[in-house]
Amino acid sequence: MTTTFQTDLTDTTYNGWTNYETWNVALWINNDEGLYHLAQEAGDYQTFKDALEGCITDDTYQTLDGVKWDDPKVNIVEINEDVFDF
């Protein structure tokens, strides 16, 4: 039996992303065809959020996992670099 220990206790990333919220937003944009096309048309995350907000007719301005698209924890710079290739 092999035991593995975490040696870097300061690593607070989530699957290589800044945090869970950033990872979840990127996951949805990159894996939902409609969101992906909207993102490509938008060109950046702020424009994407504005366009998405215009499409929503109720209070569900969040991913299906419950992360709000405008959550302040979402690392917009990282999203722009990954999704929008800035």
Number of C-alpha atoms within 10 A of each C-alpha: 2 3 4 5 5 7 7 7 6 7 10 12 12 13 9 10 16 17 15 17 22 23 19 21 23 20 13 16 20 16 10 11 11 11 15 17 12 17 22 14 13 17 15 19 21 15 14 20 17 13 15 17 17 9 10 11 8 7 7 13 17 16 15 11 10 11 18 17 23 16 13 10 14 21 17 17 13 18 21 16 12 12 18 16 10 11
